[in-house]
Amino acid sequence: MAIIAKGVSMSTGTVKWFNESKGYGFISPDDGNTDLFVHHSEIKVSGYATLSDGQKVEFEVGEGKKGPCAVGVIPC
């Protein structure tokens, strides 16, 4: 589970790649910061949680076990 930084607003970005069978991928933030890991459990949709390469998303930046990650991901 990721820890969310308090007081942080939603960021936007583009899905760099997402492996549906493994349930994870990376998002490139629009602000140019380092790509962020995203796990399927952080995708906020009803039904099967997946993302498509090149898809625009909104998210918050959290801190995972291995560094920054995207949390509360909402497809645009």
Contacts in CASP RR format, 6 or more apart in sequence:
PFRMAT RR
TARGET T0000
AUTHOR 0000-0000-0000
METHOD contacts of the structure
MODEL  1
MAIIAKGVSMSTGTVKWFNESKGYGFISPDDGNTDLFVHHSEIKVSGYAT
LSDGQKVEFEVGEGKKGPCAVGVIPC
2 42 0 8 1.000
2 62 0 8 1.000
2 63 0 8 1.000
2 64 0 8 1.000
2 69 0 8 1.000
2 71 0 8 1.000
3 62 0 8 1.000
3 63 0 8 1.000
3 64 0 8 1.000
4 60 0 8 1.000
4 61 0 8 1.000
4 62 0 8 1.000
4 71 0 8 1.000
5 60 0 8 1.000
5 61 0 8 1.000
5 62 0 8 1.000
5 63 0 8 1.000
8 60 0 8 1.000
8 61 0 8 1.000
8 62 0 8 1.000
9 60 0 8 1.000
10 58 0 8 1.000
10 59 0 8 1.000
10 60 0 8 1.000
10 74 0 8 1.000
11 29 0 8 1.000
11 30 0 8 1.000
11 31 0 8 1.000
11 58 0 8 1.000
11 59 0 8 1.000
11 60 0 8 1.000
11 61 0 8 1.000
12 29 0 8 1.000
12 30 0 8 1.000
12 56 0 8 1.000
12 57 0 8 1.000
12 58 0 8 1.000
12 59 0 8 1.000
12 76 0 8 1.000
13 27 0 8 1.000
13 28 0 8 1.000
13 29 0 8 1.000
13 30 0 8 1.000
13 56 0 8 1.000
13 57 0 8 1.000
13 58 0 8 1.000
13 59 0 8 1.000
14 27 0 8 1.000
14 28 0 8 1.000
14 30 0 8 1.000
14 54 0 8 1.000
14 55 0 8 1.000
14 56 0 8 1.000
14 57 0 8 1.000
15 25 0 8 1.000
15 26 0 8 1.000
15 27 0 8 1.000
15 28 0 8 1.000
15 38 0 8 1.000
15 51 0 8 1.000
15 52 0 8 1.000
15 53 0 8 1.000
15 54 0 8 1.000
15 55 0 8 1.000
15 57 0 8 1.000
16 25 0 8 1.000
16 26 0 8 1.000
16 27 0 8 1.000
16 28 0 8 1.000
16 35 0 8 1.000
16 53 0 8 1.000
16 54 0 8 1.000
17 25 0 8 1.000
17 26 0 8 1.000
17 53 0 8 1.000
18 24 0 8 1.000
18 25 0 8 1.000
18 26 0 8 1.000
18 38 0 8 1.000
18 50 0 8 1.000
18 51 0 8 1.000
18 52 0 8 1.000
18 53 0 8 1.000
19 25 0 8 1.000
20 50 0 8 1.000
23 39 0 8 1.000
23 40 0 8 1.000
23 50 0 8 1.000
24 37 0 8 1.000
24 38 0 8 1.000
24 39 0 8 1.000
24 40 0 8 1.000
25 37 0 8 1.000
25 38 0 8 1.000
25 39 0 8 1.000
25 51 0 8 1.000
26 35 0 8 1.000
26 36 0 8 1.000
26 37 0 8 1.000
26 38 0 8 1.000
27 35 0 8 1.000
27 36 0 8 1.000
27 38 0 8 1.000
27 57 0 8 1.000
27 59 0 8 1.000
27 70 0 8 1.000
27 73 0 8 1.000
28 35 0 8 1.000
29 35 0 8 1.000
29 36 0 8 1.000
29 61 0 8 1.000
34 68 0 8 1.000
36 59 0 8 1.000
36 61 0 8 1.000
36 68 0 8 1.000
36 69 0 8 1.000
36 70 0 8 1.000
37 64 0 8 1.000
37 66 0 8 1.000
37 67 0 8 1.000
37 68 0 8 1.000
37 69 0 8 1.000
37 70 0 8 1.000
38 51 0 8 1.000
38 59 0 8 1.000
38 69 0 8 1.000
38 70 0 8 1.000
38 73 0 8 1.000
39 69 0 8 1.000
40 49 0 8 1.000
40 50 0 8 1.000
41 49 0 8 1.000
42 59 0 8 1.000
42 69 0 8 1.000
42 70 0 8 1.000
42 71 0 8 1.000
42 72 0 8 1.000
42 73 0 8 1.000
43 49 0 8 1.000
43 50 0 8 1.000
43 51 0 8 1.000
43 72 0 8 1.000
43 73 0 8 1.000
43 75 0 8 1.000
44 72 0 8 1.000
44 73 0 8 1.000
44 74 0 8 1.000
45 74 0 8 1.000
45 75 0 8 1.000
51 57 0 8 1.000
51 73 0 8 1.000
51 75 0 8 1.000
55 75 0 8 1.000
55 76 0 8 1.000
56 75 0 8 1.000
56 76 0 8 1.000
57 70 0 8 1.000
57 73 0 8 1.000
57 74 0 8 1.000
57 75 0 8 1.000
57 76 0 8 1.000
58 73 0 8 1.000
58 74 0 8 1.000
58 76 0 8 1.000
59 70 0 8 1.000
59 71 0 8 1.000
59 72 0 8 1.000
59 73 0 8 1.000
59 74 0 8 1.000
60 70 0 8 1.000
60 71 0 8 1.000
60 72 0 8 1.000
61 68 0 8 1.000
61 69 0 8 1.000
61 70 0 8 1.000
61 71 0 8 1.000
62 68 0 8 1.000
62 69 0 8 1.000
62 70 0 8 1.000
62 71 0 8 1.000
63 69 0 8 1.000
END
